[in-house]
Amino acid sequence: MKVMHVASEKREEKSEFEPQIYPGQDEVSERRRKLWDKRRRLTKYRDVPDDDITRLLGHRPVGALYVSVHPPLDELIEPYDPIKSLVAPTPGARAGDRIRFAQFSDSFWHPPITPYARQRLYFNRLRGVDVVTYSGRTMLEMRERDLETAVKPLIETEVFNPARTSLKGITIHGHSLRLDEDGLMFDARRRFVYDKETGEVVYIKDQFGKVLDRPVPVGRPPSEEECRKLSITYSWDTRQFKSRTEVIELISRVANMRVLAGFNPESINEEI
Amino acid sequence: MSNLSLKYKDTLDLYDDHSNCIAKEVPLQALSPLYNPYMREVLNLFKRTAFIDLAKLEQYVKSGRAGWETVVGQDEIQMPWYGRDLPMVERSEEIAERIKEKIAKFDDGEEELVKPVAGGKLIIVKIPRRMMEVSASRDPPLTWTMVALCQAISETFNLNPETDPDGCNMVRGAIFGRYPQSPELPPGGPVFGLLRQSNIVDGLGSGFRGIMVNHIVALVNKRTMDGVALATILEQGAQWEMGNVLGWFERYNLLASAYQGFNANNLVLDLVLENREGTIGDVARSTVKRAVEDGVIKVKKTFPSGYKVYSTSDYPLWNAYGCAGVLAAVIVNVGASRAAQSVSTVTGYFGDHLIFETGGLPDPDTGRIEGTGIGYAFYTHSIYGGAGPGAYTLDHVVVRSTSGFLTPCVVAGMCLDSGTQLFSPEMTSSALFKIRDHMPLLNEPLKKVAEAAEKVKGELTKA
């Protein structure tokens, strides 16, 4: 059967609505808006080759074929459902790749991104994602080849601070601990070290803590000053209380309205 | 129905999963299980139907297995020395006939109440409406079927305390398990209904939620929007029974279930179509954009940064848009990855995107979808243990805390999964894929809800 999908009515092309992403006038708000707005490009800081990304993830040997959990979608015989043909599958889904994960942990100390901010970034910029945020970590699960494509910019751009953001598949503890003598986030498995000669952070183990054949350098850590500039968190020594008036008004409003609407949905009016 | 008063002025157009309009300007109440005849029939069918897996029973009796306590431990107790070789499948016609004699005589004969299917491996039993009317509970499908089955087997194979006392015990044990010493019937046992037995469902009025997500997926043969409609019928049936839909919440639940569950005004599919190559965040923004265009929300004030704060005078309608949005986001994201596992994530964090796009208007189900979704994500991602999203019953303590708008999304996600789940519908609910062929009522529920609404429209409008 041929499926014809048409939008229910023709809508006016011009709309008053403009995506606004996040409130606030200060620099932290602006940083948040930038990271979460998929129309804006993230600034690239470093180059990490594709094979090194595969090594860091530790799911398959470099050059190995992708393991699949089911036949490619084109060969799969499924019961009839018009919705299945409506959304474009990702390349990994099309090929039937297995699901793999990457997990980032973000330090407390002026990180370029935080766990919850990652969830918003992933939701806005990536397709076919499964994200769970918990304490200092954010797990990202995708079809294997999609995951490799997605992780590359997460390591190469401004959202990665080699010293204070780390790829920790297991044993994540340490995001709120003091930084070590080289300014690195605590890692019980010592997956990354500071190379004093090159001034770069180098991963000597993959995200599971397995020793890599060849270390993977991920670039120089930014200076403290730059960390503060790129920081996405409000704190007493960067952007202070006054600067977050708008977002506080917003979250107070939603807390208030959730209670009122949850109590009686008909009680909400335009004045609230 | 003559005393009906049409309390709400809202009318809706209902669309099928090809985005074709099938019912125009239907009054809101026509989508209430109290007035929609199709929804009533479906709820009735779920209440009064039971199944006998004769092949399974034959195997249990043969190998002397009975009295297990968990679905995965069905070989927990084995007593081969009490095993009896009773060819039940072979003589299924006779067994069915004897069950019919005991059950069907109370009915007016219009319906076929006892029906052996799948070459005699399975018998479908429906309890006469007369009995359901006089019973205080929805237990007869299980009690009647089990008692009638025991008697039928006894008669067919001449089993009685004089001929074979141990054989009698074995058959009884394989059917009833440890009941009533243990309050639960054997999990995964040979006699089962569409809903969980009433004494193990906690929470008043939760009866219609006693079904696993994967069962619903199997009953609609993985057709996404049909699955959503069927889950909505059951969830809203339970919401009415719980008293959650009265007064202040009537229009709220009716609107949200219409937009999310029955594709009202094609909102869900419009949002999916607009974002077929988009992200979850894109769906959130499309939802807000559509609400602005339709006049559901409007700018209340502008912050110094230029950020706009929206307000609404019709919160139930904005909530309906949000609930439709969260379903569309699930379809867009799971449709892209074709892996159901992200359904909890999308439901858990989608509302956050709506809040920050609207300046703090409450997210779907006033935050209950977000709260439940995050907990659900923890339990489906091995953070707190748990299982795959499809293995949850709608009344499970992890997913029950919304007004019935979370599980339809889960059903949609499981319908779209292309085979990545350990707890797949094929694994947990294989019998129901076969059973659905014999239950024509459950074929294309989305279309049938709309047609039934169209049918009562005249009556409702007249009133």
Boltz contact constraints between the chains, C-beta under 6 A:
constraints:
  - contact:
      token1: [A, 3]
      token2: [B, 18]
      max_distance: 6.0
  - contact:
      token1: [A, 5]
      token2: [B, 19]
      max_distance: 6.0
  - contact:
      token1: [A, 5]
      token2: [B, 273]
      max_distance: 6.0
  - contact:
      token1: [A, 6]
      token2: [B, 19]
      max_distance: 6.0
  - contact:
      token1: [A, 7]
      token2: [B, 270]
      max_distance: 6.0
  - contact:
      token1: [A, 7]
      token2: [B, 273]
      max_distance: 6.0
  - contact:
      token1: [A, 8]
      token2: [B, 266]
      max_distance: 6.0
  - contact:
      token1: [A, 8]
      token2: [B, 270]
      max_distance: 6.0
  - contact:
      token1: [A, 15]
      token2: [B, 289]
      max_distance: 6.0
  - contact:
      token1: [A, 15]
      token2: [B, 293]
      max_distance: 6.0
  - contact:
      token1: [A, 17]
      token2: [B, 289]
      max_distance: 6.0
  - contact:
      token1: [A, 17]
      token2: [B, 292]
      max_distance: 6.0
  - contact:
      token1: [A, 19]
      token2: [B, 285]
      max_distance: 6.0
  - contact:
      token1: [A, 20]
      token2: [B, 307]
      max_distance: 6.0
  - contact:
      token1: [A, 22]
      token2: [B, 356]
      max_distance: 6.0
  - contact:
      token1: [A, 23]
      token2: [B, 303]
      max_distance: 6.0
  - contact:
      token1: [A, 23]
      token2: [B, 307]
      max_distance: 6.0
  - contact:
      token1: [A, 24]
      token2: [B, 305]
      max_distance: 6.0
  - contact:
      token1: [A, 25]
      token2: [B, 305]
      max_distance: 6.0
  - contact:
      token1: [A, 69]
      token2: [B, 420]
      max_distance: 6.0
  - contact:
      token1: [A, 70]
      token2: [B, 418]
      max_distance: 6.0
  - contact:
      token1: [A, 70]
      token2: [B, 419]
      max_distance: 6.0
  - contact:
      token1: [A, 79]
      token2: [B, 221]
      max_distance: 6.0
  - contact:
      token1: [A, 79]
      token2: [B, 222]
      max_distance: 6.0
  - contact:
      token1: [A, 81]
      token2: [B, 223]
      max_distance: 6.0
  - contact:
      token1: [A, 81]
      token2: [B, 224]
      max_distance: 6.0
  - contact:
      token1: [A, 82]
      token2: [B, 17]
      max_distance: 6.0
  - contact:
      token1: [A, 82]
      token2: [B, 18]
      max_distance: 6.0
  - contact:
      token1: [A, 83]
      token2: [B, 224]
      max_distance: 6.0
  - contact:
      token1: [A, 86]
      token2: [B, 272]
      max_distance: 6.0
  - contact:
      token1: [A, 86]
      token2: [B, 276]
      max_distance: 6.0
  - contact:
      token1: [A, 87]
      token2: [B, 276]
      max_distance: 6.0
  - contact:
      token1: [A, 87]
      token2: [B, 332]
      max_distance: 6.0
  - contact:
      token1: [A, 87]
      token2: [B, 335]
      max_distance: 6.0
  - contact:
      token1: [A, 87]
      token2: [B, 336]
      max_distance: 6.0
  - contact:
      token1: [A, 88]
      token2: [B, 276]
      max_distance: 6.0
  - contact:
      token1: [A, 88]
      token2: [B, 277]
      max_distance: 6.0
  - contact:
      token1: [A, 89]
      token2: [B, 338]
      max_distance: 6.0
  - contact:
      token1: [A, 90]
      token2: [B, 336]
      max_distance: 6.0
  - contact:
      token1: [A, 93]
      token2: [B, 337]
      max_distance: 6.0
  - contact:
      token1: [A, 93]
      token2: [B, 338]
      max_distance: 6.0
  - contact:
      token1: [A, 99]
      token2: [B, 339]
      max_distance: 6.0
  - contact:
      token1: [A, 99]
      token2: [B, 420]
      max_distance: 6.0
  - contact:
      token1: [A, 119]
      token2: [B, 349]
      max_distance: 6.0
  - contact:
      token1: [A, 123]
      token2: [B, 280]
      max_distance: 6.0
  - contact:
      token1: [A, 123]
      token2: [B, 281]
      max_distance: 6.0
  - contact:
      token1: [A, 124]
      token2: [B, 279]
      max_distance: 6.0
  - contact:
      token1: [A, 124]
      token2: [B, 281]
      max_distance: 6.0
  - contact:
      token1: [A, 127]
      token2: [B, 279]
      max_distance: 6.0
  - contact:
      token1: [A, 127]
      token2: [B, 336]
      max_distance: 6.0
  - contact:
      token1: [A, 128]
      token2: [B, 336]
      max_distance: 6.0
  - contact:
      token1: [A, 128]
      token2: [B, 337]
      max_distance: 6.0
  - contact:
      token1: [A, 130]
      token2: [B, 341]
      max_distance: 6.0
  - contact:
      token1: [A, 130]
      token2: [B, 342]
      max_distance: 6.0
  - contact:
      token1: [A, 130]
      token2: [B, 345]
      max_distance: 6.0
  - contact:
      token1: [A, 131]
      token2: [B, 345]
      max_distance: 6.0
  - contact:
      token1: [A, 132]
      token2: [B, 377]
      max_distance: 6.0
  - contact:
      token1: [A, 132]
      token2: [B, 381]
      max_distance: 6.0
  - contact:
      token1: [A, 134]
      token2: [B, 383]
      max_distance: 6.0
  - contact:
      token1: [A, 246]
      token2: [B, 303]
      max_distance: 6.0
  - contact:
      token1: [A, 250]
      token2: [B, 359]
      max_distance: 6.0
  - contact:
      token1: [A, 250]
      token2: [B, 360]
      max_distance: 6.0
  - contact:
      token1: [A, 253]
      token2: [B, 360]
      max_distance: 6.0
  - contact:
      token1: [A, 254]
      token2: [B, 355]
      max_distance: 6.0
  - contact:
      token1: [A, 254]
      token2: [B, 360]
      max_distance: 6.0
  - contact:
      token1: [A, 257]
      token2: [B, 362]
      max_distance: 6.0
  - contact:
      token1: [A, 258]
      token2: [B, 362]
      max_distance: 6.0
  - contact:
      token1: [A, 258]
      token2: [B, 366]
      max_distance: 6.0
  - contact:
      token1: [A, 258]
      token2: [B, 367]
      max_distance: 6.0
  - contact:
      token1: [A, 261]
      token2: [B, 315]
      max_distance: 6.0
  - contact:
      token1: [A, 261]
      token2: [B, 362]
      max_distance: 6.0
  - contact:
      token1: [A, 261]
      token2: [B, 366]
      max_distance: 6.0
  - contact:
      token1: [A, 262]
      token2: [B, 366]
      max_distance: 6.0
  - contact:
      token1: [A, 264]
      token2: [B, 248]
      max_distance: 6.0
  - contact:
      token1: [A, 265]
      token2: [B, 252]
      max_distance: 6.0
  - contact:
      token1: [A, 265]
      token2: [B, 315]
      max_distance: 6.0
  - contact:
      token1: [A, 265]
      token2: [B, 316]
      max_distance: 6.0
  - contact:
      token1: [A, 266]
      token2: [B, 248]
      max_distance: 6.0
  - contact:
      token1: [A, 268]
      token2: [B, 315]
      max_distance: 6.0
  - contact:
      token1: [A, 269]
      token2: [B, 313]
      max_distance: 6.0
  - contact:
      token1: [A, 270]
      token2: [B, 311]
      max_distance: 6.0
  - contact:
      token1: [A, 270]
      token2: [B, 313]
      max_distance: 6.0
